[in-house]
């Protein structure tokens, strides 16, 4: 997994991650991972060259589910350390996501939220995200939310 972070194309590669830091001590308090829908076909292939090193067959598929729909700038992950909840770091990261998506020419910013995460659902709806449908990723059902830019 560590090797994936150092590649250009992996789902959680350094170039797909933005961070929020504490103004007090400059420690990372939150992360945002995002990319265009078109990258879904390559984001996990970056690890395939490492499979043999960890004993996996080269044809292993780690993530097979598509999480974004055509034409979307997609937020794959948003997380803030619990000690910093309620301090607007998630909101700031979401605002920054809008700027990044627009700078890449996208008209829609989307994410999937676990139906069992009411705190996140409240945040996203407060920020203007609207339900676009549901999707199953792995064995869980998520609400696919979108924001027109």
Phi and psi in degrees as a GROMACS rama.xvg file:
@    title "Ramachandran Plot"
@    xaxis  label "Phi"
@    yaxis  label "Psi"
@TYPE xy
-55.1621  -40.0849  UNK-2
-62.853  -33.4474  UNK-3
-61.8034  -39.0007  UNK-4
-62.2827  -27.022  UNK-5
-88.4218  -7.29847  UNK-6
-85.3266  170.266  UNK-7
-81.5024  -31.5247  UNK-8
-107.462  -12.76  UNK-9
-58.7908  149.972  UNK-10
-47.1385  -43.4568  UNK-11
-110.815  34.7843  UNK-12
-68.2361  155.534  UNK-13
-53.3921  -32.8472  UNK-14
-80.0044  -4.39037  UNK-15
-106.6  0.314243  UNK-16
-112.74  130.63  UNK-17
-116.609  148.902  UNK-18
-126.339  153.471  UNK-19
-110.647  138.421  UNK-20
-121.119  153.059  UNK-21
-70.8503  132.944  UNK-22
-70.9562  -14.0903  UNK-23
-79.8879  -50.8507  UNK-24
-127.409  7.19902  UNK-25
62.7981  18.9535  UNK-26
-78.6147  146.711  UNK-27
-67.729  126.525  UNK-28
-117.331  -14.6224  UNK-29
-157.725  156.795  UNK-30
-134.732  154.265  UNK-31
-134.889  128.16  UNK-32
-119.523  127.605  UNK-33
-155.291  160.772  UNK-34
-168.739  166.263  UNK-35
-76.5234  152.016  UNK-36
-53.4125  -33.9651  UNK-37
-65.7053  -19.1899  UNK-38
-79.3774  -8.70812  UNK-39
-57.6847  -27.7191  UNK-40
-75.5033  -15.8014  UNK-41
-119.555  -13.7984  UNK-42
-62.8474  -24.8513  UNK-43
-107.913  -10.8648  UNK-44
-66.8035  -23.231  UNK-45
-58.9704  -27.4402  UNK-46
-80.9465  -18.7323  UNK-47
-56.9418  -32.2191  UNK-48
-70.1785  -12.93  UNK-49
-98.9889  -9.04986  UNK-50
-55.2889  -47.0274  UNK-51
-59.7897  -34.2687  UNK-52
-64.2624  -25.1321  UNK-53
-112.719  13.1081  UNK-54
81.638  19.0583  UNK-55
-97.9567  145.801  UNK-56
-62.7998  148.247  UNK-57
-67.335  -17.5244  UNK-58
-95.5899  14.8337  UNK-59
-61.6318  136.653  UNK-60
-112.918  116.133  UNK-61
-83.5188  -50.5273  UNK-62
-123.624  118.504  UNK-63
-106.111  -16.9607  UNK-64
-80.6973  135.917  UNK-65
-82.3811  135.798  UNK-66
-108.817  -16.1954  UNK-67
-120.001  152.794  UNK-68
-98.3892  164.983  UNK-69
-53.4503  132.41  UNK-70
82.8493  12.7864  UNK-71
-105.741  144.014  UNK-72
-92.5376  123.643  UNK-73
-113.323  130.433  UNK-74
-90.1273  109.196  UNK-75
-80.0781  -38.0763  UNK-76
-151.499  141.23  UNK-77
-139.747  122.743  UNK-78
-144.537  139.233  UNK-79
-129.84  135.638  UNK-80
-57.8295  136.165  UNK-81
-57.1646  -30.0212  UNK-82
-63.6963  -16.7332  UNK-83
-111.584  7.23979  UNK-84
-60.148  145.812  UNK-85
81.231  2.53105  UNK-86
-105.21  14.4621  UNK-87
73.2523  14.0987  UNK-88
-67.4287  -41.3919  UNK-89
-63.0117  -41.7404  UNK-90
-62.6222  -41.9118  UNK-91
-64.4018  -40.4527  UNK-92
-64.6878  -40.0386  UNK-93
-64.1766  -39.0807  UNK-94
-63.1661  -39.4932  UNK-95
-67.0866  -35.8228  UNK-96
-57.8552  -37.3238  UNK-97
-61.5791  -46.0183  UNK-98
-61.8382  -43  UNK-99
-66.4074  -46.4288  UNK-100
-59.4098  -45.377  UNK-101
-62.984  -39.9366  UNK-102
-64.3713  -21.5651  UNK-103
-95.9356  5.29965  UNK-104
84.3662  16.5203  UNK-105
-87.8318  148.125  UNK-106
-106.711  -5.30912  UNK-107
-143.317  134.732  UNK-108
-114.417  129.114  UNK-109
-132.667  167.617  UNK-110
-160.665  166.71  UNK-111
-116.773  134.549  UNK-112
-122.794  134.608  UNK-113
-62.4651  131.398  UNK-114
-61.4714  -18.8377  UNK-115
-97.0005  21.57  UNK-116
-123.62  73.9185  UNK-117
-62.9736  -30.3368  UNK-118
-62.3369  -45.8649  UNK-119
-66.6323  -41.8625  UNK-120
-58.3896  -44.1262  UNK-121
-59.8631  -45.0482  UNK-122
-59.6871  -50.4264  UNK-123
-63.2743  -41.7994  UNK-124
-68.6113  -36.4398  UNK-125
-61.3829  -34.7839  UNK-126
-81.7885  -0.788212  UNK-127
100.84  2.60595  UNK-128
-69.7204  142.135  UNK-129
-122.491  147.411  UNK-130
-64.9065  133.062  UNK-131
-116.606  -8.00097  UNK-132
144.873  -176.444  UNK-133
-120.404  155.704  UNK-134
-145.867  152.62  UNK-135
-101.428  128.042  UNK-136
-123.341  117.484  UNK-137
67.3607  -120.984  UNK-138
-113.054  7.49029  UNK-139
-110.683  151.863  UNK-140
-102.245  134.583  UNK-141
-124.594  151.54  UNK-142
-87.9874  127.978  UNK-143
-91.1275  114.106  UNK-144
-110.266  145.752  UNK-145
-136.463  154.938  UNK-146
-130.02  120.769  UNK-147
-74.011  134.117  UNK-148
